[in-house]
Amino acid sequence: MNKYQAEIDVMPKKEILDPQGKAVTGSMKNIGLSEIQNVRIGKHISLEIEAANEEAATEKVEQACKNLLANLIMESYTFKLHLV
Amino acid sequence: MNKYQAEIDVMPKKEILDPQGKAVTGSMKNIGLSEIQNVRIGKHISLEIEAANEEAATEKVEQACKNLLANLIMESYTFKLHLV
């Protein structure tokens, strides 16, 4: 078995309002960073996974994202795997 | 002025307990994914920034992370910039 590290981003979908991101965009102006726009805030998840190969690890991470980590109605996910 | 997209990860520091991650690690077992271990959960932030060059954009994103997005006592951040 190999051990892989997965780095997953779960973000609100583009067509979904992101009130936390909007609030932070406003706060950027207050601290003098008005050049910063369009802030969107989601989750970053790192995890370790034991699997026979990268394909099996990818499958498990897909399952974890779909069943637990992301709400697919409102969020989308992307991830990268690397061997540790 | 150029427009850059920044992709920022804000994660709890290694020496800090991550109760949300621990809870999710436990839930992985319940949905049949006991191969998944050591889940840690942080924030992923994407934003757009106008700057003269990549160096100036990096400086502004550093400021945003230090002053607003991350709590440096408990969290660390990493980011990538790309031109849009």
Backbone of each chain as nested JSON, in Angstrom:
{
  "chains": [
    {"id": "A", "residues": [
      {"number": 1, "name": "MET", "atoms": {"N": [0.84, -1.211, 0.0], "CA": [0.0, 0.0, 0.0], "C": [0.878, 1.266, 0.0]}},
      {"number": 2, "name": "ASN", "atoms": {"N": [0.471, 2.224, -0.761], "CA": [1.173, 3.511, -0.757], "C": [0.372, 4.532, 0.028]}},
      {"number": 3, "name": "LYS", "atoms": {"N": [1.069, 5.561, 0.484], "CA": [0.383, 6.633, 1.192], "C": [0.395, 7.884, 0.308]}},
      {"number": 4, "name": "TYR", "atoms": {"N": [-0.762, 8.442, 0.128], "CA": [-0.898, 9.659, -0.673], "C": [-1.408, 10.804, 0.199]}},
      {"number": 5, "name": "GLN", "atoms": {"N": [-1.013, 11.994, -0.188], "CA": [-1.554, 13.201, 0.449], "C": [-2.482, 13.847, -0.568]}},
      {"number": 6, "name": "ALA", "atoms": {"N": [-3.702, 14.165, -0.135], "CA": [-4.634, 14.86, -1.025], "C": [-4.825, 16.287, -0.534]}},
      {"number": 7, "name": "GLU", "atoms": {"N": [-4.817, 17.214, -1.475], "CA": [-5.093, 18.624, -1.17], "C": [-6.357, 19.002, -1.931]}},
      {"number": 8, "name": "ILE", "atoms": {"N": [-7.434, 19.245, -1.185], "CA": [-8.76, 19.425, -1.781], "C": [-9.243, 20.855, -1.558]}},
      {"number": 9, "name": "ASP", "atoms": {"N": [-9.782, 21.468, -2.596], "CA": [-10.45, 22.768, -2.447], "C": [-11.936, 22.581, -2.672]}},
      {"number": 10, "name": "VAL", "atoms": {"N": [-12.737, 23.06, -1.75], "CA": [-14.196, 23.032, -1.895], "C": [-14.671, 24.478, -1.926]}},
      {"number": 11, "name": "MET", "atoms": {"N": [-15.207, 24.899, -3.073], "CA": [-15.58, 26.316, -3.235], "C": [-17.066, 26.458, -3.549]}},
      {"number": 12, "name": "PRO", "atoms": {"N": [-17.663, 27.581, -3.106], "CA": [-19.043, 27.835, -3.511], "C": [-19.108, 27.976, -5.029]}},
      {"number": 13, "name": "LYS", "atoms": {"N": [-20.14, 27.413, -5.649], "CA": [-20.265, 27.517, -7.109], "C": [-20.413, 28.972, -7.543]}},
      {"number": 14, "name": "LYS", "atoms": {"N": [-19.977, 29.24, -8.784], "CA": [-19.947, 30.619, -9.291], "C": [-21.304, 31.295, -9.204]}},
      {"number": 15, "name": "GLU", "atoms": {"N": [-22.362, 30.53, -9.464], "CA": [-23.69, 31.151, -9.516], "C": [-24.31, 31.291, -8.126]}},
      {"number": 16, "name": "ILE", "atoms": {"N": [-23.597, 30.846, -7.1], "CA": [-24.097, 30.947, -5.718], "C": [-23.491, 32.19, -5.057]}},
      {"number": 17, "name": "LEU", "atoms": {"N": [-24.321, 32.997, -4.396], "CA": [-23.817, 34.144, -3.648], "C": [-22.889, 33.661, -2.544]}},
      {"number": 18, "name": "ASP", "atoms": {"N": [-21.838, 34.408, -2.283], "CA": [-20.905, 34.057, -1.215], "C": [-20.839, 35.248, -0.251]}},
      {"number": 19, "name": "PRO", "atoms": {"N": [-21.746, 35.297, 0.73], "CA": [-21.821, 36.473, 1.602], "C": [-20.544, 36.703, 2.415]}},
      {"number": 20, "name": "GLN", "atoms": {"N": [-19.877, 35.612, 2.815], "CA": [-18.634, 35.769, 3.572], "C": [-17.561, 36.432, 2.694]}},
      {"number": 21, "name": "GLY", "atoms": {"N": [-17.477, 35.974, 1.449], "CA": [-16.534, 36.576, 0.513], "C": [-16.848, 38.039, 0.238]}},
      {"number": 22, "name": "LYS", "atoms": {"N": [-18.137, 38.354, 0.103], "CA": [-18.543, 39.749, -0.124], "C": [-18.132, 40.625, 1.053]}},
      {"number": 23, "name": "ALA", "atoms": {"N": [-18.349, 40.123, 2.266], "CA": [-17.988, 40.888, 3.459], "C": [-16.487, 41.135, 3.505]}},
      {"number": 24, "name": "VAL", "atoms": {"N": [-15.703, 40.111, 3.131], "CA": [-14.252, 40.265, 3.156], "C": [-13.798, 41.244, 2.067]}},
      {"number": 25, "name": "THR", "atoms": {"N": [-14.446, 41.187, 0.889], "CA": [-14.123, 42.164, -0.16], "C": [-14.306, 43.587, 0.375]}},
      {"number": 26, "name": "GLY", "atoms": {"N": [-15.398, 43.805, 1.107], "CA": [-15.636, 45.128, 1.71], "C": [-14.568, 45.495, 2.724]}},
      {"number": 27, "name": "SER", "atoms": {"N": [-14.159, 44.52, 3.529], "CA": [-13.137, 44.794, 4.556], "C": [-11.788, 45.133, 3.945]}},
      {"number": 28, "name": "MET", "atoms": {"N": [-11.498, 44.577, 2.761], "CA": [-10.229, 44.882, 2.092], "C": [-10.12, 46.387, 1.87]}},
      {"number": 29, "name": "LYS", "atoms": {"N": [-11.222, 46.999, 1.453], "CA": [-11.213, 48.448, 1.23], "C": [-10.865, 49.187, 2.526]}},
      {"number": 30, "name": "ASN", "atoms": {"N": [-11.442, 48.709, 3.631], "CA": [-11.216, 49.371, 4.92], "C": [-9.766, 49.299, 5.391]}},
      {"number": 31, "name": "ILE", "atoms": {"N": [-9.03, 48.266, 4.96], "CA": [-7.621, 48.203, 5.377], "C": [-6.696, 48.679, 4.248]}},
      {"number": 32, "name": "GLY", "atoms": {"N": [-7.257, 49.431, 3.306], "CA": [-6.419, 50.067, 2.279], "C": [-6.036, 49.168, 1.127]}},
      {"number": 33, "name": "LEU", "atoms": {"N": [-6.788, 48.102, 0.923], "CA": [-6.474, 47.191, -0.18], "C": [-7.629, 47.145, -1.189]}},
      {"number": 34, "name": "SER", "atoms": {"N": [-8.0, 48.337, -1.689], "CA": [-9.153, 48.382, -2.588], "C": [-8.847, 47.757, -3.949]}},
      {"number": 35, "name": "GLU", "atoms": {"N": [-7.553, 47.416, -4.206], "CA": [-7.205, 46.729, -5.465], "C": [-7.709, 45.287, -5.455]}},
      {"number": 36, "name": "ILE", "atoms": {"N": [-8.088, 44.792, -4.272], "CA": [-8.53, 43.398, -4.162], "C": [-10.037, 43.315, -4.337]}},
      {"number": 37, "name": "GLN", "atoms": {"N": [-10.459, 42.479, -5.267], "CA": [-11.864, 42.363, -5.637], "C": [-12.271, 40.911, -5.71]}},
      {"number": 38, "name": "ASN", "atoms": {"N": [-13.566, 40.709, -5.655], "CA": [-14.111, 39.396, -5.998], "C": [-13.539, 38.265, -5.135]}},
      {"number": 39, "name": "VAL", "atoms": {"N": [-13.552, 38.495, -3.818], "CA": [-13.067, 37.484, -2.884], "C": [-14.125, 36.384, -2.743]}},
      {"number": 40, "name": "ARG", "atoms": {"N": [-13.692, 35.155, -2.86], "CA": [-14.584, 34.022, -2.611], "C": [-13.917, 33.085, -1.613]}},
      {"number": 41, "name": "ILE", "atoms": {"N": [-14.716, 32.603, -0.673], "CA": [-14.141, 31.822, 0.424], "C": [-14.759, 30.439, 0.47]}},
      {"number": 42, "name": "GLY", "atoms": {"N": [-13.887, 29.441, 0.473], "CA": [-14.334, 28.062, 0.594], "C": [-13.462, 27.332, 1.597]}},
      {"number": 43, "name": "LYS", "atoms": {"N": [-13.41, 26.018, 1.461], "CA": [-12.63, 25.215, 2.401], "C": [-11.423, 24.616, 1.696]}},
      {"number": 44, "name": "HIS", "atoms": {"N": [-10.355, 24.466, 2.455], "CA": [-9.222, 23.679, 1.973], "C": [-9.056, 22.508, 2.921]}},
      {"number": 45, "name": "ILE", "atoms": {"N": [-9.0, 21.317, 2.373], "CA": [-8.908, 20.111, 3.194], "C": [-7.668, 19.33, 2.77]}},
      {"number": 46, "name": "SER", "atoms": {"N": [-6.834, 18.98, 3.729], "CA": [-5.722, 18.067, 3.419], "C": [-5.962, 16.775, 4.174]}},
      {"number": 47, "name": "LEU", "atoms": {"N": [-5.631, 15.669, 3.547], "CA": [-5.809, 14.38, 4.202], "C": [-4.814, 13.37, 3.651]}},
      {"number": 48, "name": "GLU", "atoms": {"N": [-4.617, 12.306, 4.402], "CA": [-3.745, 11.217, 3.968], "C": [-4.593, 10.001, 3.662]}},
      {"number": 49, "name": "ILE", "atoms": {"N": [-4.165, 9.267, 2.667], "CA": [-4.95, 8.12, 2.256], "C": [-4.029, 6.971, 1.862]}},
      {"number": 50, "name": "GLU", "atoms": {"N": [-4.359, 5.77, 2.337], "CA": [-3.6, 4.579, 1.958], "C": [-4.32, 3.901, 0.807]}},
      {"number": 51, "name": "ALA", "atoms": {"N": [-3.59, 3.632, -0.258], "CA": [-4.219, 2.98, -1.406], "C": [-3.155, 2.255, -2.202]}},
      {"number": 52, "name": "ALA", "atoms": {"N": [-3.603, 1.283, -2.997], "CA": [-2.666, 0.472, -3.768], "C": [-1.98, 1.305, -4.845]}},
      {"number": 53, "name": "ASN", "atoms": {"N": [-2.716, 2.209, -5.44], "CA": [-2.138, 3.039, -6.498], "C": [-2.912, 4.352, -6.596]}},
      {"number": 54, "name": "GLU", "atoms": {"N": [-2.444, 5.218, -7.488], "CA": [-3.013, 6.554, -7.549], "C": [-4.471, 6.521, -8.005]}},
      {"number": 55, "name": "GLU", "atoms": {"N": [-4.777, 5.589, -8.882], "CA": [-6.156, 5.464, -9.36], "C": [-7.122, 5.136, -8.211]}},
      {"number": 56, "name": "ALA", "atoms": {"N": [-6.715, 4.182, -7.366], "CA": [-7.549, 3.798, -6.225], "C": [-7.687, 4.964, -5.245]}},
      {"number": 57, "name": "ALA", "atoms": {"N": [-6.586, 5.691, -5.039], "CA": [-6.631, 6.834, -4.127], "C": [-7.582, 7.909, -4.663]}},
      {"number": 58, "name": "THR", "atoms": {"N": [-7.501, 8.167, -5.972], "CA": [-8.374, 9.165, -6.598], "C": [-9.839, 8.794, -6.385]}},
      {"number": 59, "name": "GLU", "atoms": {"N": [-10.139, 7.512, -6.584], "CA": [-11.508, 7.014, -6.407], "C": [-12.01, 7.263, -4.974]}},
      {"number": 60, "name": "LYS", "atoms": {"N": [-11.154, 6.993, -3.99], "CA": [-11.533, 7.177, -2.584], "C": [-11.746, 8.652, -2.247]}},
      {"number": 61, "name": "VAL", "atoms": {"N": [-10.883, 9.49, -2.804], "CA": [-11.015, 10.917, -2.521], "C": [-12.296, 11.462, -3.166]}},
      {"number": 62, "name": "GLU", "atoms": {"N": [-12.594, 10.99, -4.373], "CA": [-13.861, 11.365, -5.03], "C": [-15.049, 11.0, -4.135]}},
      {"number": 63, "name": "GLN", "atoms": {"N": [-15.013, 9.78, -3.602], "CA": [-16.081, 9.338, -2.698], "C": [-16.199, 10.241, -1.477]}},
      {"number": 64, "name": "ALA", "atoms": {"N": [-15.046, 10.551, -0.871], "CA": [-15.055, 11.396, 0.33], "C": [-15.641, 12.767, 0.02]}},
      {"number": 65, "name": "CYS", "atoms": {"N": [-15.258, 13.323, -1.143], "CA": [-15.759, 14.654, -1.517], "C": [-17.264, 14.61, -1.739]}},
      {"number": 66, "name": "LYS", "atoms": {"N": [-17.71, 13.613, -2.492], "CA": [-19.123, 13.544, -2.858], "C": [-20.008, 13.257, -1.654]}},
      {"number": 67, "name": "ASN", "atoms": {"N": [-19.526, 12.383, -0.744], "CA": [-20.392, 11.921, 0.343], "C": [-20.256, 12.712, 1.629]}},
      {"number": 68, "name": "LEU", "atoms": {"N": [-19.171, 13.474, 1.769], "CA": [-18.959, 14.105, 3.068], "C": [-18.454, 15.535, 2.983]}},
      {"number": 69, "name": "LEU", "atoms": {"N": [-17.465, 15.774, 2.125], "CA": [-16.761, 17.056, 2.216], "C": [-17.449, 18.196, 1.483]}},
      {"number": 70, "name": "ALA", "atoms": {"N": [-18.114, 17.897, 0.383], "CA": [-18.725, 18.966, -0.41], "C": [-20.234, 18.758, -0.515]}},
      {"number": 71, "name": "ASN", "atoms": {"N": [-20.946, 19.846, -0.529], "CA": [-22.377, 19.827, -0.821], "C": [-22.515, 20.175, -2.299]}},
      {"number": 72, "name": "LEU", "atoms": {"N": [-22.752, 19.177, -3.137], "CA": [-22.632, 19.383, -4.59], "C": [-23.707, 20.297, -5.177]}},
      {"number": 73, "name": "ILE", "atoms": {"N": [-24.732, 20.58, -4.399], "CA": [-25.732, 21.539, -4.876], "C": [-25.155, 22.947, -4.871]}},
      {"number": 74, "name": "MET", "atoms": {"N": [-24.385, 23.25, -3.825], "CA": [-23.868, 24.61, -3.68], "C": [-22.367, 24.735, -3.898]}},
      {"number": 75, "name": "GLU", "atoms": {"N": [-21.661, 23.608, -3.872], "CA": [-20.201, 23.687, -3.898], "C": [-19.616, 22.78, -4.984]}},
      {"number": 76, "name": "SER", "atoms": {"N": [-18.45, 23.133, -5.445], "CA": [-17.715, 22.243, -6.342], "C": [-16.345, 21.984, -5.717]}},
      {"number": 77, "name": "TYR", "atoms": {"N": [-15.705, 20.891, -6.132], "CA": [-14.406, 20.568, -5.531], "C": [-13.378, 20.246, -6.604]}},
      {"number": 78, "name": "THR", "atoms": {"N": [-12.126, 20.499, -6.246], "CA": [-10.992, 20.076, -7.063], "C": [-9.962, 19.513, -6.097]}},
      {"number": 79, "name": "PHE", "atoms": {"N": [-9.13, 18.595, -6.568], "CA": [-8.07, 18.12, -5.672], "C": [-6.839, 17.676, -6.439]}},
      {"number": 80, "name": "LYS", "atoms": {"N": [-5.722, 17.638, -5.715], "CA": [-4.467, 17.103, -6.222], "C": [-3.974, 16.04, -5.262]}},
      {"number": 81, "name": "LEU", "atoms": {"N": [-3.373, 15.001, -5.83], "CA": [-2.812, 13.919, -5.03], "C": [-1.31, 13.914, -5.222]}},
      {"number": 82, "name": "HIS", "atoms": {"N": [-0.567, 13.651, -4.157], "CA": [0.825, 13.269, -4.38], "C": [1.262, 12.208, -3.383]}},
      {"number": 83, "name": "LEU", "atoms": {"N": [2.197, 11.409, -3.833], "CA": [2.736, 10.321, -3.022], "C": [3.574, 10.9, -1.886]}},
      {"number": 84, "name": "VAL", "atoms": {"N": [3.412, 10.342, -0.678], "CA": [4.292, 10.822, 0.414], "C": [5.256, 9.713, 0.855]}}
    ]},
    {"id": "B", "residues": [
      {"number": 1, "name": "MET", "atoms": {"N": [-2.038, 48.5, -15.676], "CA": [-2.296, 47.598, -14.534], "C": [-2.69, 46.218, -15.052]}},
      {"number": 2, "name": "ASN", "atoms": {"N": [-2.167, 45.209, -14.438], "CA": [-2.532, 43.836, -14.76], "C": [-3.483, 43.291, -13.704]}},
      {"number": 3, "name": "LYS", "atoms": {"N": [-4.226, 42.28, -14.116], "CA": [-5.116, 41.633, -13.156], "C": [-4.584, 40.227, -12.853]}},
      {"number": 4, "name": "TYR", "atoms": {"N": [-4.46, 39.948, -11.573], "CA": [-3.977, 38.636, -11.134], "C": [-5.068, 37.938, -10.33]}},
      {"number": 5, "name": "GLN", "atoms": {"N": [-5.023, 36.628, -10.395], "CA": [-5.886, 35.805, -9.557], "C": [-4.992, 35.173, -8.492]}},
      {"number": 6, "name": "ALA", "atoms": {"N": [-5.396, 35.294, -7.243], "CA": [-4.638, 34.64, -6.163], "C": [-5.458, 33.496, -5.596]}},
      {"number": 7, "name": "GLU", "atoms": {"N": [-4.792, 32.378, -5.366], "CA": [-5.418, 31.205, -4.728], "C": [-4.678, 30.979, -3.412]}},
      {"number": 8, "name": "ILE", "atoms": {"N": [-5.378, 31.222, -2.316], "CA": [-4.742, 31.233, -0.995], "C": [-5.274, 30.079, -0.155]}},
      {"number": 9, "name": "ASP", "atoms": {"N": [-4.38, 29.368, 0.511], "CA": [-4.789, 28.37, 1.503], "C": [-4.416, 28.865, 2.894]}},
      {"number": 10, "name": "VAL", "atoms": {"N": [-5.376, 28.849, 3.793], "CA": [-5.107, 29.199, 5.193], "C": [-5.402, 27.963, 6.03]}},
      {"number": 11, "name": "MET", "atoms": {"N": [-4.365, 27.414, 6.657], "CA": [-4.52, 26.148, 7.382], "C": [-4.141, 26.309, 8.85]}},
      {"number": 12, "name": "PRO", "atoms": {"N": [-4.783, 25.513, 9.727], "CA": [-4.343, 25.521, 11.123], "C": [-2.905, 25.013, 11.2]}},
      {"number": 13, "name": "LYS", "atoms": {"N": [-2.086, 25.621, 12.052], "CA": [-0.69, 25.182, 12.178], "C": [-0.631, 23.751, 12.682]}},
      {"number": 14, "name": "LYS", "atoms": {"N": [0.458, 23.068, 12.328], "CA": [0.609, 21.642, 12.663], "C": [0.461, 21.376, 14.153]}},
      {"number": 15, "name": "GLU", "atoms": {"N": [0.993, 22.272, 14.989], "CA": [0.987, 22.031, 16.428], "C": [-0.355, 22.413, 17.067]}},
      {"number": 16, "name": "ILE", "atoms": {"N": [-1.278, 22.912, 16.263], "CA": [-2.599, 23.304, 16.775], "C": [-3.593, 22.165, 16.518]}},
      {"number": 17, "name": "LEU", "atoms": {"N": [-4.357, 21.814, 17.533], "CA": [-5.413, 20.814, 17.356], "C": [-6.439, 21.309, 16.35]}},
      {"number": 18, "name": "ASP", "atoms": {"N": [-6.965, 20.41, 15.546], "CA": [-7.974, 20.788, 14.561], "C": [-9.219, 19.924, 14.815]}},
      {"number": 19, "name": "PRO", "atoms": {"N": [-10.091, 20.361, 15.72], "CA": [-11.227, 19.511, 16.102], "C": [-12.163, 19.19, 14.94]}},
      {"number": 20, "name": "GLN", "atoms": {"N": [-12.332, 20.133, 14.024], "CA": [-13.196, 19.881, 12.862], "C": [-12.595, 18.771, 11.992]}},
      {"number": 21, "name": "GLY", "atoms": {"N": [-11.296, 18.835, 11.786], "CA": [-10.624, 17.798, 11.018], "C": [-10.713, 16.441, 11.705]}},
      {"number": 22, "name": "LYS", "atoms": {"N": [-10.552, 16.445, 13.025], "CA": [-10.645, 15.186, 13.78], "C": [-12.036, 14.576, 13.634]}},
      {"number": 23, "name": "ALA", "atoms": {"N": [-13.057, 15.419, 13.726], "CA": [-14.432, 14.932, 13.592], "C": [-14.65, 14.332, 12.2]}},
      {"number": 24, "name": "VAL", "atoms": {"N": [-14.108, 15.0, 11.186], "CA": [-14.281, 14.493, 9.82], "C": [-13.514, 13.185, 9.629]}},
      {"number": 25, "name": "THR", "atoms": {"N": [-12.317, 13.086, 10.219], "CA": [-11.57, 11.814, 10.158], "C": [-12.426, 10.679, 10.714]}},
      {"number": 26, "name": "GLY", "atoms": {"N": [-13.108, 10.937, 11.842], "CA": [-13.997, 9.928, 12.427], "C": [-15.156, 9.581, 11.502]}},
      {"number": 27, "name": "SER", "atoms": {"N": [-15.715, 10.602, 10.864], "CA": [-16.851, 10.357, 9.968], "C": [-16.454, 9.543, 8.744]}},
      {"number": 28, "name": "MET", "atoms": {"N": [-15.191, 9.681, 8.311], "CA": [-14.722, 8.906, 7.151], "C": [-14.907, 7.415, 7.433]}},
      {"number": 29, "name": "LYS", "atoms": {"N": [-14.567, 7.009, 8.668], "CA": [-14.717, 5.608, 9.034], "C": [-16.183, 5.184, 8.904]}},
      {"number": 30, "name": "ASN", "atoms": {"N": [-17.079, 6.05, 9.357], "CA": [-18.511, 5.72, 9.323], "C": [-19.063, 5.554, 7.914]}},
      {"number": 31, "name": "ILE", "atoms": {"N": [-18.451, 6.213, 6.927], "CA": [-18.942, 6.036, 5.559], "C": [-18.049, 5.06, 4.789]}},
      {"number": 32, "name": "GLY", "atoms": {"N": [-17.281, 4.253, 5.522], "CA": [-16.523, 3.172, 4.871], "C": [-15.219, 3.603, 4.251]}},
      {"number": 33, "name": "LEU", "atoms": {"N": [-14.67, 4.73, 4.687], "CA": [-13.409, 5.212, 4.123], "C": [-12.344, 5.276, 5.212]}},
      {"number": 34, "name": "SER", "atoms": {"N": [-12.117, 4.133, 5.865], "CA": [-11.163, 4.129, 6.985], "C": [-9.721, 4.282, 6.504]}},
      {"number": 35, "name": "GLU", "atoms": {"N": [-9.493, 4.193, 5.185], "CA": [-8.139, 4.432, 4.661], "C": [-7.75, 5.911, 4.762]}},
      {"number": 36, "name": "ILE", "atoms": {"N": [-8.729, 6.764, 4.998], "CA": [-8.451, 8.199, 5.052], "C": [-8.148, 8.609, 6.489]}},
      {"number": 37, "name": "GLN", "atoms": {"N": [-7.013, 9.252, 6.661], "CA": [-6.508, 9.612, 7.979], "C": [-6.044, 11.051, 7.975]}},
      {"number": 38, "name": "ASN", "atoms": {"N": [-5.955, 11.587, 9.18], "CA": [-5.247, 12.854, 9.382], "C": [-5.841, 13.991, 8.542]}},
      {"number": 39, "name": "VAL", "atoms": {"N": [-7.155, 14.128, 8.607], "CA": [-7.841, 15.193, 7.877], "C": [-7.614, 16.516, 8.608]}},
      {"number": 40, "name": "ARG", "atoms": {"N": [-7.234, 17.524, 7.854], "CA": [-7.121, 18.871, 8.43], "C": [-7.891, 19.828, 7.546]}},
      {"number": 41, "name": "ILE", "atoms": {"N": [-8.627, 20.73, 8.206], "CA": [-9.527, 21.598, 7.454], "C": [-9.18, 23.063, 7.684]}},
      {"number": 42, "name": "GLY", "atoms": {"N": [-9.018, 23.766, 6.599], "CA": [-8.745, 25.195, 6.663], "C": [-9.601, 25.92, 5.651]}},
      {"number": 43, "name": "LYS", "atoms": {"N": [-9.149, 27.1, 5.256], "CA": [-9.912, 27.906, 4.304], "C": [-9.174, 27.985, 2.975]}},
      {"number": 44, "name": "HIS", "atoms": {"N": [-9.963, 28.033, 1.912], "CA": [-9.395, 28.363, 0.601], "C": [-10.035, 29.667, 0.145]}},
      {"number": 45, "name": "ILE", "atoms": {"N": [-9.197, 30.619, -0.223], "CA": [-9.698, 31.936, -0.623], "C": [-9.184, 32.246, -2.021]}},
      {"number": 46, "name": "SER", "atoms": {"N": [-10.107, 32.614, -2.914], "CA": [-9.659, 33.089, -4.217], "C": [-10.033, 34.555, -4.315]}},
      {"number": 47, "name": "LEU", "atoms": {"N": [-9.173, 35.337, -4.948], "CA": [-9.469, 36.769, -5.097], "C": [-8.769, 37.306, -6.332]}},
      {"number": 48, "name": "GLU", "atoms": {"N": [-9.246, 38.442, -6.795], "CA": [-8.616, 39.117, -7.929], "C": [-7.951, 40.389, -7.437]}},
      {"number": 49, "name": "ILE", "atoms": {"N": [-6.838, 40.723, -8.051], "CA": [-6.094, 41.892, -7.598], "C": [-5.507, 42.62, -8.797]}},
      {"number": 50, "name": "GLU", "atoms": {"N": [-5.621, 43.944, -8.779], "CA": [-5.003, 44.75, -9.838], "C": [-3.681, 45.263, -9.33]}},
      {"number": 51, "name": "ALA", "atoms": {"N": [-2.644, 45.038, -10.114], "CA": [-1.325, 45.502, -9.704], "C": [-0.466, 45.704, -10.935]}},
      {"number": 52, "name": "ALA", "atoms": {"N": [0.586, 46.514, -10.774], "CA": [1.464, 46.836, -11.895], "C": [2.231, 45.603, -12.345]}},
      {"number": 53, "name": "ASN", "atoms": {"N": [2.653, 44.783, -11.399], "CA": [3.423, 43.584, -11.751], "C": [3.236, 42.52, -10.674]}},
      {"number": 54, "name": "GLU", "atoms": {"N": [3.841, 41.376, -10.894], "CA": [3.618, 40.259, -9.99], "C": [4.178, 40.534, -8.6]}},
      {"number": 55, "name": "GLU", "atoms": {"N": [5.287, 41.263, -8.552], "CA": [5.901, 41.594, -7.26], "C": [4.936, 42.443, -6.416]}},
      {"number": 56, "name": "ALA", "atoms": {"N": [4.338, 43.443, -7.037], "CA": [3.397, 44.306, -6.315], "C": [2.168, 43.511, -5.874]}},
      {"number": 57, "name": "ALA", "atoms": {"N": [1.696, 42.609, -6.735], "CA": [0.529, 41.796, -6.382], "C": [0.85, 40.891, -5.198]}},
      {"number": 58, "name": "THR", "atoms": {"N": [2.048, 40.285, -5.223], "CA": [2.476, 39.415, -4.123], "C": [2.466, 40.183, -2.805]}},
      {"number": 59, "name": "GLU", "atoms": {"N": [3.015, 41.385, -2.849], "CA": [3.074, 42.242, -1.654], "C": [1.675, 42.524, -1.093]}},
      {"number": 60, "name": "LYS", "atoms": {"N": [0.723, 42.831, -1.987], "CA": [-0.648, 43.132, -1.545], "C": [-1.317, 41.892, -0.959]}},
      {"number": 61, "name": "VAL", "atoms": {"N": [-1.085, 40.74, -1.581], "CA": [-1.71, 39.51, -1.07], "C": [-1.118, 39.158, 0.3]}},
      {"number": 62, "name": "GLU", "atoms": {"N": [0.191, 39.351, 0.446], "CA": [0.826, 39.146, 1.761], "C": [0.152, 40.025, 2.82]}},
      {"number": 63, "name": "GLN", "atoms": {"N": [-0.044, 41.293, 2.475], "CA": [-0.717, 42.218, 3.401], "C": [-2.101, 41.72, 3.77]}},
      {"number": 64, "name": "ALA", "atoms": {"N": [-2.866, 41.306, 2.747], "CA": [-4.235, 40.835, 2.994], "C": [-4.234, 39.618, 3.918]}},
      {"number": 65, "name": "CYS", "atoms": {"N": [-3.289, 38.701, 3.684], "CA": [-3.222, 37.492, 4.518], "C": [-2.879, 37.86, 5.944]}},
      {"number": 66, "name": "LYS", "atoms": {"N": [-1.87, 38.691, 6.119], "CA": [-1.389, 39.021, 7.461], "C": [-2.406, 39.831, 8.236]}},
      {"number": 67, "name": "ASN", "atoms": {"N": [-3.1, 40.753, 7.555], "CA": [-3.956, 41.692, 8.288], "C": [-5.41, 41.257, 8.371]}},
      {"number": 68, "name": "LEU", "atoms": {"N": [-5.826, 40.331, 7.533], "CA": [-7.258, 40.033, 7.509], "C": [-7.574, 38.548, 7.376]}},
      {"number": 69, "name": "LEU", "atoms": {"N": [-6.887, 37.841, 6.493], "CA": [-7.363, 36.498, 6.145], "C": [-6.891, 35.409, 7.097]}},
      {"number": 70, "name": "ALA", "atoms": {"N": [-5.683, 35.558, 7.644], "CA": [-5.151, 34.507, 8.515], "C": [-4.875, 35.054, 9.91]}},
      {"number": 71, "name": "ASN", "atoms": {"N": [-5.069, 34.227, 10.896], "CA": [-4.663, 34.524, 12.267], "C": [-3.323, 33.833, 12.465]}},
      {"number": 72, "name": "LEU", "atoms": {"N": [-2.252, 34.624, 12.415], "CA": [-0.917, 34.022, 12.34], "C": [-0.509, 33.274, 13.602]}},
      {"number": 73, "name": "ILE", "atoms": {"N": [-1.232, 33.477, 14.68], "CA": [-0.931, 32.708, 15.898], "C": [-1.345, 31.25, 15.703]}},
      {"number": 74, "name": "MET", "atoms": {"N": [-2.462, 31.048, 15.052], "CA": [-2.98, 29.688, 14.918], "C": [-2.921, 29.134, 13.501]}},
      {"number": 75, "name": "GLU", "atoms": {"N": [-2.744, 30.011, 12.517], "CA": [-2.851, 29.568, 11.119], "C": [-1.618, 29.989, 10.319]}},
      {"number": 76, "name": "SER", "atoms": {"N": [-1.35, 29.238, 9.269], "CA": [-0.324, 29.653, 8.317], "C": [-0.972, 29.713, 6.934]}},
      {"number": 77, "name": "TYR", "atoms": {"N": [-0.346, 30.463, 6.032], "CA": [-0.954, 30.597, 4.705], "C": [0.071, 30.342, 3.615]}},
      {"number": 78, "name": "THR", "atoms": {"N": [-0.434, 29.904, 2.479], "CA": [0.383, 29.808, 1.269], "C": [-0.494, 30.33, 0.137]}},
      {"number": 79, "name": "PHE", "atoms": {"N": [0.131, 30.839, -0.921], "CA": [-0.699, 31.252, -2.057], "C": [0.05, 31.154, -3.365]}},
      {"number": 80, "name": "LYS", "atoms": {"N": [-0.735, 31.103, -4.43], "CA": [-0.196, 31.154, -5.785], "C": [-0.892, 32.271, -6.537]}},
      {"number": 81, "name": "LEU", "atoms": {"N": [-0.132, 32.932, -7.391], "CA": [-0.685, 34.015, -8.21], "C": [-0.621, 33.6, -9.665]}},
      {"number": 82, "name": "HIS", "atoms": {"N": [-1.641, 33.956, -10.438], "CA": [-1.447, 33.892, -11.881], "C": [-2.182, 35.033, -12.583]}},
      {"number": 83, "name": "LEU", "atoms": {"N": [-1.622, 35.418, -13.697], "CA": [-2.162, 36.506, -14.494], "C": [-3.474, 36.06, -15.133]}},
      {"number": 84, "name": "VAL", "atoms": {"N": [-4.489, 36.935, -15.14], "CA": [-5.734, 36.555, -15.827], "C": [-5.968, 37.453, -17.043]}}
    ]}
  ]
}
